[in-house]
Amino acid sequence: MATKVMAKGRTEIERYTYRITWSDEDQEYVGLCAEFPSLSWLDNTQEAALRGIRDVVKEAISDMQSNNERIPQPLATKNYSGKFTVRLPPDVHKSLTIQAAEAKVSISRLVSSKLAKQWL
């Protein structure tokens, strides 16, 4: 079965989350896809690594389709609730609660702010 074609000529593989990074160990660029963590592609240039990983993803999807396997949904098209549960050591929970009270915000808002500053 062919790769699903989306609106305006886009294919499903274009909606996946790709990352190209330098591999010091291999002395090449490595192409990765978040939705297919077991796949990678090494090449001499960033552009070639992106083309390579996209081709590998396309081939993997084709194989999965022929075997009636579930194909991962692109992260970009998923709906997110904005909620997740995390367990903390009691002393960390206590510290965060105190910090939130001192800042006059909820613990949820405090943690959300700290995460956003750290990762975004």
C-alpha positions in Angstrom: 0.0 0.0 0.0 1.3 3.5 -0.8 2.1 6.1 1.8 -1.0 8.1 2.6 -1.1 11.4 0.8 -2.3 14.4 2.9 -3.7 17.7 2.0 -1.6 19.9 -0.4 0.5 16.9 -1.5 2.0 16.2 2.0 2.6 12.6 2.9 2.2 11.1 6.3 6.0 10.7 6.7 6.4 14.5 6.5 4.4 14.9 9.7 6.8 12.8 11.8 9.3 14.4 14.2 12.8 14.2 12.8 16.1 15.2 14.3 19.5 15.4 12.8 22.5 15.4 15.1 26.3 14.9 14.8 27.6 11.5 16.0 31.2 11.9 17.3 31.5 8.2 17.5 30.6 7.6 13.8 32.0 11.0 12.5 28.7 11.4 10.5 25.3 13.0 10.9 22.6 10.7 12.3 19.0 11.1 11.4 16.4 10.0 14.0 12.6 9.9 14.1 10.9 10.3 17.5 7.9 8.1 16.5 10.3 5.3 15.4 13.0 5.3 18.1 14.6 2.0 16.8 15.4 3.6 13.4 18.4 5.8 12.4 20.4 6.8 9.4 24.0 7.9 9.1 25.3 10.1 6.4 27.9 12.7 5.5 25.6 15.7 5.4 22.6 16.9 7.4 20.5 16.9 4.3 21.4 13.4 3.3 20.8 12.1 6.9 17.3 13.6 6.8 16.6 12.1 3.4 17.9 8.8 4.6 15.8 8.6 7.8 12.7 9.6 5.9 13.3 6.8 3.4 13.8 4.3 6.3 10.6 5.5 8.0 8.7 5.2 4.7 10.0 1.7 4.2 9.1 0.8 7.8 5.6 2.1 7.4 5.2 0.1 4.1 6.4 -3.1 5.9 4.0 -2.4 8.9 1.1 -1.9 6.5 1.8 -5.2 4.7 1.9 -7.0 8.1 -1.3 -5.2 9.4 0.7 -3.6 12.2 -0.3 -0.4 14.0 1.5 2.6 12.5 2.5 5.3 15.0 0.6 8.5 14.9 2.8 11.6 14.3 3.4 13.4 17.6 2.4 16.7 15.8 -1.1 15.4 15.1 -1.9 14.0 18.6 -4.2 15.8 21.0 -2.6 16.6 24.4 -4.6 17.2 27.6 -1.9 19.3 29.2 -2.0 16.9 32.2 0.4 14.2 33.4 1.1 12.6 36.8 4.5 12.5 38.3 5.7 10.9 41.5 8.2 12.8 43.6 10.2 12.0 46.7 8.4 13.5 49.7 11.1 16.1 50.4 11.0 17.4 46.9 7.1 17.6 47.1 7.5 19.5 50.4 10.1 21.9 48.9 7.9 22.6 45.8 4.8 23.2 48.0 6.7 25.8 50.1 8.1 27.5 47.0 4.6 27.6 45.5 3.1 29.1 48.7 5.8 31.7 48.9 5.2 32.7 45.2 1.5 32.7 45.8 0.8 30.2 42.9 -0.4 26.7 42.7 2.2 23.9 42.8 1.0 23.0 39.3 1.8 26.5 38.0 5.2 26.5 39.8 6.2 23.1 38.3 4.9 24.1 34.9 6.9 27.3 34.9 10.1 25.4 36.1 9.7 22.8 33.3 9.1 25.5 30.7 12.2 27.4 31.7 14.3 24.2 31.7 13.2 22.7 28.4 11.8 25.4 26.1 
